[in-house]
Each structure stands twice: as structure tokens, then as C-alpha cells.
């Protein structure tokens, strides 16, 4: 830990930044593995009660975003997210972004990269030009969570979540909304409590009359996860979410976002999201 703290001190003093990967390769024999550096960095940040980027340590992003958004990165690189057809990697130094501009009316968080790519391929950004879509490709990394918070701080526009109608998808949305235990000390910079659940809602499965053959039975692990989610203290603040979890458990089935293609291949892009946005179909 002392070695890493020394490296952080040098970075802060020189006002330079380094990735955790670079730190590891400076002395791989000392650290042993990348995961050791990751854990030490988190422990130091927690011990000092500061966001990790205040240590001038950065992590390579895995999330992507697209839509009505442009910004300048710390190295002077100008990024226009409206020109991409596959998504632009979330910057590794979100706090270093400047000249952030957008006319977007809302942000859509998408759980999976496959769904994110489908929305781009199906032309969602042509149908709804004033929006930003972002994905953490599953459980979101710190940079993606920080980017969502940055968008909220800059524009104060609605932020919606599109996740699977299963306990895992709900938990991922909760991380964006309420945070995680491991980064509870930095929740202010990593969460947006006003996030709304756009879909897929368990109640949508019945309303859309999706055939049972297209659904997946809940496993014991799913039910255990749902039970654990309901016991979390913040669920008392969102009774509508609790009701959806009860619907999920009562039905005994879960549905992935891709399940909507059972209705039609472009139903998600052409009908579901558009109608939800236009008619307020979120909770």
C-alpha cells in the first residue's frame, strides 16, 4: 500500500494522471496481479474518503455512449458522440471533461452492450435525435457511473433505465440509482437518485401478452437475489419497484430485453421505447 500511496503522491504533486494498469506494470513483481492494485487503490480512496480520481489514478473504461453529446477531453481531443455508429468509449477521466454540450431531452441507460448496439443499428437516434444512450455493458464500472452523474449535473434531464426484467437487471439499475457498498463513501459522485425504471417492467410482460415459451423460469438464485433486494433499506422509498418485484416473483418467470423481439424484430426500437417515453410509462 505504501508503494502505491507514494506513486499517488508523485502524481498529485506533478498534476499528472496514470492508469491503474500502468501502475501495475511499473513493478509487477511487487504487486503480483492487477487485482491487487485495484483493491489497494479502492482501499486508499476509502481510507482518505476521497474519490479515486483525486488520487490521480484512472481506470480503462468499458462503457460506451452515443447520441446528442460532445465534449473535450483533458488532452484536448474533441469528441462528438452523435457521429458514431457503434458507440464511443466512456472517457477514463470524466472529471477532466470540458465544454460539455448537448440538446438532449433525456438519457437512456441500457444494461447490455448487445441491446445498445441493436438500438443504434435500428436507428433509435434517428427517431429520437435529442437523446443520449449509454451502457455499462452489464454491471457498470466507475467511469460509466461517473459519466451518468456528470450528465445529470450538467443538464438535469430525465435519466431512464432499460434493463432485463429479472433480479440481476434490477440490481444493476439500483447501482446507478443508489450506489454500491464498495463505493458508498463516494456515492454522491456515482449515483443519480432520480433515475426512473423505463423497462422492461415485469408488469409489461403481462400487458404485452408475451408467450410463456419466450420467458425464462426464475432460478433459486434469482429468487434469493430478489429477496435480498427487497430487504435493502432504500426499497421503502420506491414502493412501485417493490410491487414489480412481487409481480416477478408471483409469475415465476423473468424476461430479457431481447424477449421483446418475440413480438416483432424492431418492436423494442419502433414501439416500446417510443411509447414509453411519449406516454410516461416509467416508474
Secondary structure, DSSP 8 states (H G I E B T S, - for coil): -HHHHHHHHHHHHHT--EEHHHHHHHSHHHH-SHHHHHHHHHHHHHHHTS-GGGGTEE-----EEEES-EEE-TTS-EEEGGG-SS-EE--S-GGG-EEEE---SEEEEES-HHHHHHHHHTTHHHHS-SEEEEE-SSS--HHHHHHHHHHHHHH--EEEEE--BSHHHHHHHHHHHH--GGGGGGHHHH--TT-EEEE--HHHHHHTT--GGGSEE--HHHHHHHHHHHHSGGGGG-HHHHHHHHHHHHHTEEB-GGGGGGT-TTHIIIIIHHHHHHHT---
